[in-house]
């Protein structure tokens, strides 16, 4: 039923599109190297994109802008924020990603570059 098949013996992700979102520095106790960056690294070149959000808050447990990705904050850690720019940015990125996937072409940086203002 899935549009892409993963060989269960090799776990090959050849041709499977991958969109990953992550932070440059640890936030909310999540190590970027073990989260979005890891997902990006195991995906196939030409079929992957990584949105690497810059964060500068060095408080590894509760720091960073991670709550803008949630609907109601992280339980017991922070309160939700309404960051329209983030919601719109994610929506545009997902729409762009699905459009690019539909073409069947390998991904290029230019396909996902932020619009120039």
Secondary structure, DSSP 8 states (H G I E B T S, - for coil): --SS--BTTTTB-TT--EEEEEESS-BTTB-GGGTHHHHHHHS-TTSEEEEEE------TTT-SSGGGGSSS-STTT------HHHHHHHHHHHHHHHHHHHHT----HHHH-----
